[in-house]
């Protein structure tokens, strides 16, 4: 989704007619099924998975059955009608549907499926039998397939519905849980099973082994899964050091899924657990970075305060970069540049990534102080770095280069070279797209839209700024969403758009700034809204 290769669609629940048609289609009925559709809609709130679960269960347990002539009847043989099902046969919740289906199984089948669910939604029959201590699983397999709780795939079973997994795990008797989890952990050896194996080790009481495996998965897992892994590591941590490490690491996972508030809270907890400045450094740097990204420099500075006297080398360079960013946003440009140039001297030839980042920030300090030629010098240095330090992935170096490319375009604009500025913004956008940097590409599109507005190319400006605002909103970048939306309003105003046509966007800006505490964006927004109102 973040790379723009897929779109997310939120489906609304089905209405009564939708549920009725679903029931009619699943049962192959020629006519609507009496009041069943309405009554199922009332209980399921239109959730199609819920409806599907109840119908499958009703057919499996005989509440609904099909005659030889193809007609559907109730279990007692009576036909459908408006009073065909009393309330007791209808589900109160999805879990109630699932629990009823599990309760109707015989003990052996239930044990096989409980053990299998501990292993995952898909599990080897032999592994589940080993965990549950069942010598001959074949009768249980046949029963599970007959009741449509599982489907057979060669030597494996797959539970037909995801809610069955959690329900069966919760149904494991407490007296069996520890032993079954320990046995299950021995059967999950594939790399793709490591997260579940760690969870089983935790259930088996092997906290230290579970923690170590959770940490391994957390460092290697894809986005989203890493959060689950680090949550497990936090649960299993038995020392302050392990807990602090896990809290710091999970924050990065939260940020990748755009849950910045959870990231902040994890980092605050990690800082509270630190007993020395070096231990406090990593979570403090991350928290300060979040504050800086949200244009909260005073909070960033407060987090980092007092650490500079206790770290050296690359750690000090990273700290100086964070301090410099906060000082720069506070308008203390000389202090900011001094801090970041000291950091650059420490990082140069030791970390291309960090040195390039510091060069970009020194350039930004020069830019804000009005020295656009000096800023251009530092941006060029950052662009020319190889970023082959063997520590950071090439993509991280590309992010720094891309930032420098965009800032160089801004310098060209300030130096009175508009054609080079516009081409530079386009080059930066194309560079970002080549590296899959969707957010950065949209930022350059917004910059390009501003430049096009200044040149009077308003149609192209409106398209570019609208695209940038949408991408910023999707990525949770409120500051930039509002900035691009305000610039879009300006371009539309200059096009001569009627106020009525702009009203939905005006309302959105007003609503967004009401809940966003940032003086810069508020001033920018109200200035443009005033221009629209006075037109």
Beta strands, then each sheet from edge to edge (+ up, - down):
strand 1: 64-66
strand 2: 72-74
strand 3: 122-124
strand 4: 150-153
strand 5: 156-159
sheet 1: 1+ 2-
sheet 2: 3+ 5- 4+
end
